[in-house]
Amino acid sequence: MLVSAKEMLTKAKAGKYAVGQFNINNLEWTKAILLTAQEQNSPVILGVSEGAGKYMCGFKTVADMVKAMIDELGITVPVALHLDHGSYEGAKKCIAAGFSSVMFDGSHYPIEENIEKTKELVATCNELGLSLEAEVGSIGGEEDGVVGAGECADPNECKMIADLGITMLAAGIGNIHGKYPENWAGLSFDTLDAIQQLTGDMPLVLHGGTGIPADMIQKAISLGVSKINVNTECQLSFAEATRKYIEEGKDLQGKGFDPRKLLAPGFEAIKATVKEKMELFGSVGKA
């Protein structure tokens, strides 16, 4: 059964580790991540962007598939189903569809409007026992068509949003979505430290976890990051394994074209990537 991300992240913050949010795009993705979480005895957050939700036939289809899969696979570790970078309308749709957690990304609004809309969602989520993530300072790179350069959030604005009663806070600290460019300046640990000083026990979220060096990830966790989002890395490993299978002509041997065979190497590649991340984040055995 699905749970809110609140308890798993409170534990992670206190225990100085982070829970991975792995975005799902289809059945293979979902199954690979759930099985790995169970095998590693790790809590997990399944992220769904609005674009992926649309691709998978709507949020209700996603929620029903995830719940049925947890049942069928006998998954006992805590699993949260979370809307990633949701609009205000998207957050409401996911709440109605049965998600256990939502992110409202109001970072592109003036801070007053971000506060107003976040407040309203806090009330709804509290009533239903769901977790809510909010964002201050846009995360760089491209996410569903929105391009940002990886700005740093204002710690005082972070405190204003954190004080509204949200569960977790995503703050821009120079991180970006997708592959990092050659000239990337790295994470701003000064900003992260200042945000943590003002927000106390609030679990902080690091978006754009693909391509951040392991030592930076570990330092971010030591400064209060309790949730790290990974998406691109799973996509890259899936694509690479699938390309290799086809380039070796395996789809032309026997029934190698059967999607169950064709997608199997990619499925295993996602599992390997998720396991590696869980080990890095320190969530193995923490379920």
C-alpha positions in Angstrom: 0.0 0.0 0.0 1.1 3.6 -0.7 2.3 5.8 2.2 3.0 9.5 2.5 6.7 10.4 2.3 6.6 12.1 5.7 7.7 9.3 8.0 10.4 8.0 5.6 12.0 11.4 5.2 11.8 12.4 8.9 13.7 9.2 9.6 16.2 9.9 6.8 16.9 13.4 8.0 17.5 12.2 11.6 19.6 9.2 10.3 21.7 11.3 7.9 20.8 9.4 4.8 18.5 10.1 1.8 15.6 8.3 0.2 15.7 8.2 -3.6 12.9 9.4 -5.8 13.1 7.5 -9.0 10.8 8.7 -11.8 8.7 6.1 -13.6 7.7 6.2 -17.2 6.0 2.8 -17.8 5.4 -0.7 -16.4 9.1 -1.8 -16.8 10.3 1.2 -14.9 7.8 0.8 -12.1 8.4 -2.9 -11.6 12.2 -2.5 -11.7 12.3 0.2 -9.1 9.8 -1.6 -6.8 11.6 -4.9 -6.9 15.0 -3.2 -6.2 13.6 -1.4 -3.2 12.2 -4.7 -1.8 15.5 -6.5 -2.5 17.5 -3.7 -0.8 15.0 -3.3 2.0 14.9 0.4 1.2 12.0 2.9 1.3 11.4 4.5 -2.1 9.5 7.3 -3.8 8.2 6.8 -7.3 8.1 10.2 -9.1 5.7 11.0 -11.9 6.1 14.2 -13.9 3.0 15.7 -15.5 4.4 14.7 -18.9 4.9 11.1 -17.8 1.4 11.0 -16.3 -0.1 12.1 -19.6 2.1 9.5 -21.5 0.9 6.7 -19.2 -2.8 7.5 -19.8 -3.5 9.8 -16.8 -2.7 9.9 -13.1 -5.5 7.4 -12.2 -4.0 4.8 -14.5 -0.6 5.3 -12.9 -2.0 5.2 -9.3 -4.0 2.0 -10.0 -1.1 0.3 -11.7 1.3 1.1 -8.9 -1.1 -0.1 -6.2 -1.9 -3.3 -8.1 1.8 -3.9 -8.6 2.7 -3.5 -4.9 0.0 -6.1 -4.2 1.0 -8.6 -6.9 4.7 -8.3 -6.2 4.2 -8.5 -2.4 6.1 -5.3 -1.8 6.4 -4.5 2.0 8.8 -1.6 2.1 7.3 1.9 2.3 6.4 3.3 -1.1 5.3 6.8 -1.8 3.8 7.8 -5.2 4.7 11.4 -5.8 3.9 14.0 -8.4 7.1 15.6 -9.6 7.2 19.4 -10.4 3.4 19.6 -10.3 1.4 22.6 -11.3 -1.4 23.7 -9.0 -4.0 22.0 -11.1 -1.8 18.9 -11.6 -1.4 18.6 -7.8 -5.2 18.6 -7.3 -5.6 16.0 -10.1 -3.1 13.7 -8.4 -4.7 14.1 -5.0 -8.0 13.0 -6.6 -6.3 10.1 -8.5 -5.0 8.5 -5.2 -1.3 9.6 -5.1 0.1 9.6 -1.6 2.4 12.6 -2.1 2.5 15.7 -4.4 4.9 18.4 -5.3 3.7 21.8 -6.1 6.3 23.8 -8.0 5.4 27.4 -7.5 9.0 28.6 -8.0 8.1 30.5 -11.1 5.4 32.6 -9.3 6.1 35.7 -7.3 6.8 34.5 -3.7 3.4 35.8 -2.4 1.5 33.7 -4.9 3.7 30.7 -4.3 2.9 31.1 -0.6 -0.9 31.5 -1.2 -1.2 28.4 -3.4 1.1 26.3 -1.2 -1.0 27.2 1.9 -4.1 26.0 0.2 -2.5 22.6 -0.7 -1.0 22.2 2.8 -4.6 22.3 4.2 -5.8 19.7 1.7 -2.8 17.4 2.1 -3.0 17.6 5.9 -6.6 16.6 5.8 -5.9 13.6 3.7 -2.6 12.6 5.3 -0.5 13.2 2.1 3.0 14.6 2.0 3.6 17.9 0.1 6.8 19.2 -1.4 7.3 22.8 -2.4 10.0 24.6 -4.3 11.9 27.8 -4.0 14.4 29.0 -6.7 14.0 27.2 -10.0 16.1 24.1 -10.6 18.2 24.4 -13.8 18.1 22.4 -17.0 15.0 21.3 -18.9 12.1 19.7 -17.2 8.9 19.3 -19.3 9.9 22.3 -21.4 10.9 24.7 -18.6 14.5 25.7 -18.9 16.4 27.2 -16.0 20.1 27.8 -15.3 20.4 26.4 -11.8 19.9 29.4 -9.7 20.3 29.5 -5.9 17.2 30.0 -3.7 16.9 32.8 -1.2 17.2 31.1 2.3 14.7 33.6 3.8 12.1 32.7 1.1 12.8 29.1 1.9 12.0 29.7 5.5 8.7 31.5 4.6 7.6 28.4 2.5 8.9 25.9 5.1 6.9 27.6 7.8 3.6 26.9 6.0 3.6 23.3 7.1 4.9 21.5 4.0 6.6 18.1 4.4 9.8 18.7 2.4 11.4 21.6 0.6 13.2 21.6 -2.8 15.6 24.5 -3.0 17.8 25.5 -5.9 21.4 25.2 -4.9 23.0 25.3 -8.4 21.6 21.9 -9.4 20.1 21.2 -12.8 18.0 18.5 -14.4 19.5 16.3 -17.1 23.2 15.9 -18.0 25.5 18.5 -16.3 27.4 20.8 -18.8 31.2 20.9 -18.8 31.3 24.3 -17.2 29.0 23.5 -14.3 30.0 25.4 -11.1 29.0 22.6 -8.7 26.5 22.7 -5.8 26.5 25.8 -3.6 27.0 24.3 -0.1 26.9 27.7 1.5 23.3 28.2 0.2 22.4 24.7 1.4 23.9 25.4 4.8 22.1 28.7 5.1 18.8 27.1 4.2 19.2 24.2 6.6 20.1 26.7 9.4 16.8 28.5 8.9 14.5 25.5 8.2 15.7 23.2 11.0 14.3 19.7 10.8 12.6 20.2 7.4 13.8 17.4 5.0 15.4 19.1 2.0 15.2 17.8 -1.5 17.9 17.7 -4.2 16.6 17.6 -7.7 18.8 16.7 -10.7 20.6 13.9 -8.9 22.0 12.5 -12.2 25.7 13.4 -12.7 26.4 15.0 -9.3 29.7 13.5 -8.1 29.3 11.0 -5.1 31.3 13.2 -2.7 29.0 16.2 -3.4 25.9 13.9 -2.9 27.3 12.8 0.5 28.1 16.3 1.6 24.6 17.4 0.6 23.1 14.6 2.7 25.3 15.7 5.7 23.8 19.2 5.3 20.1 18.0 5.5 19.2 16.7 2.1 16.9 13.7 2.8 15.4 13.1 -0.7 17.3 12.9 -4.0 15.6 12.8 -7.4 17.0 10.5 -10.1 15.5 10.2 -13.6 17.9 10.8 -16.4 20.4 8.2 -15.2 17.8 5.4 -15.3 16.8 6.6 -18.8 20.4 6.6 -20.0 21.2 3.1 -18.6 17.9 1.7 -20.1 18.7 3.2 -23.5 22.3 1.9 -23.5 21.3 -1.7 -22.6 18.5 -1.7 -25.2 20.9 -0.3 -27.9 23.5 -3.0 -27.1 20.8 -5.7 -27.4 19.7 -4.5 -30.8 23.2 -3.7 -32.1 24.3 -7.3 -31.3 21.3 -8.5 -33.4 19.7 -10.3 -30.6 16.2 -9.1 -31.6 16.7 -11.1 -34.9 17.6 -14.4 -33.1 14.6 -16.7 -32.4 11.9 -14.8 -30.6 14.3 -12.0 -29.6 11.9 -9.4 -30.9 9.3 -10.3 -28.2 9.1 -7.1 -26.1 9.5 -9.2 -22.9 13.0 -10.2 -24.3 13.7 -7.0 -26.0 13.1 -4.8 -22.9 14.7 -7.2 -20.4 18.3 -5.9 -20.6 17.0 -2.3 -20.1 14.9 -3.5 -17.2 18.0 -5.1 -15.5 20.0 -1.9 -16.2 17.4 0.2 -14.4 17.6 -2.2 -11.4 21.4 -1.9 -11.3 21.3 1.9 -11.4 18.6 2.1 -8.7 20.6 -0.3 -6.4 23.8 1.8 -6.9 21.9 5.0 -6.0 20.3 3.5 -2.9 23.8 2.4 -1.7 25.2 5.9 -2.3 22.2 7.6 -0.6 22.5 5.2 2.4 18.9 4.0 2.3 19.7 0.3 2.0 18.3 -1.7 4.9 16.4 1.4 6.2 12.8 0.2 5.4 
